[in-house]
């Protein structure tokens, strides 16, 4: 996947708007190819023309409409946010205590019995790896 941070020399001469269009196009292309779809198939599912899909992928559409991005995202089984934003930096910890604390935050109304069971499973998995 083409990200601005990964290709600074190749994109340095471009405006930030053009860089963003190329990154968006690259994400769409990457997602489409991962799904094994052609531009024609994406166009048919999204209701957009094949040439328009091609132009978005190649960075030639300065400001694609949100409606069009929504249609593309749906055709690609993803979200507009996934196509337009960098993934957040992972701050996940593999420490069992951190995992258990996150689990407790996510499921605050869990019974004590379920909480002990989850803790046992987390600790057992941590021992194995």
N, C-alpha and C positions, 0 to 999 in steps of 0.2 A: 504494500500500500504506500502510495506517495504521500508523505507528510512534509510540510514545510521545514520542519526541524531536520529531517533526514537528507534534504537536498539543497542546502543553503547556497552552494556555489552555482548550481544550475539555475536556480530561481532568483538569484541576487539581482540580476539586471531587470527583472520584471517589477511592475508596480504591485503593491500589496493586493489590489483588487484582482489583477490578472493572476497572481499567485493563488488567491482564494478560488478563482474559477477553475484553475488547473487542478487544485487539490480536490475540489468537489467533483470534477469530471473523473479524476482518478479513482475516487471512492466509489462512484457509480459504476465505472467500468469494472473495478475489482469485484464489487458485490455481484454484478451481473455475471461475470465469468465464473465466480465461485458457484453460482447457482446453475451454471451451464446454459445460460440463456443468450440468445442473440439480441442485437439491437431491435430487430424486427419483432421478436417475441415480446420484448419489453414495451415496445411502441403499441402493439396490439392490446396488451393487457392494460396499459396505462391510458390508452385513448389519445396518445400523442403521436405525431408523425415520426417515422424512422429517422428522417433527416434532422428533426428537432432533437431527438435523443442523441444522435451522433454529434450534433453541434454542442450540446451541453457537456457530453463526455470529453470533447476536445477543447473545452474552455472558451468557445466562441459566443456564448450567450452571456452578456454582461450581468443581467439581473433576472435569473429565472423566477417566474412567479411562484409564490408559495403553493398555489393550487397545483401547478405542474410538478413541483418537487414532491408534493404529497402523493400525487398520482404515481410518480416514479418510485417513491419509497414503498408504496403499497405493492406495486408490481415486483419490487425487489425484496418483499417481505421484511422490511425494516422500517425505520422511522426517519423523518426529516432530520431530527437531531443527530442520529447516527451518521447521516450523510454529510452534515454541515459542521459538526463540532469534533474537535479532537477528543479522544477518550480520556477520561480523568486518570491522573496518575494513581496507580494502585498503591494503597497504603496498607494493604492487608498484611497481617502478621500470621505466622504459622505457630505462634506460641499458643498452647492449649488454653491458657487463662484468658488471652485476648479473644480467642474464638468463642469461648464460653460467654464472656462478657458481651460480645456482639450478639450472640444468640439470645441472651437474656433481654437485651435491649429490643430486639426484634419481636420477641414473644414474651412480653412482661407478665402475662396472666397464666403462664404455664404452671402446672401443679408441681409440687416439690418432687413427687415421684418421677414425673416426666423430666424435670430438670436434672435429677440424679442420673437418669438413664442417658440423657444427652451428654452429660459430663463424662460418664463411663465410656461412651462410644468415642467421643473426641479424644480422650486420653488413650484409648486402645489404638485408635488410628495413628495417633502421634507416636506411640511406641513402635509401630510397624514401619514407620517411615522415618 
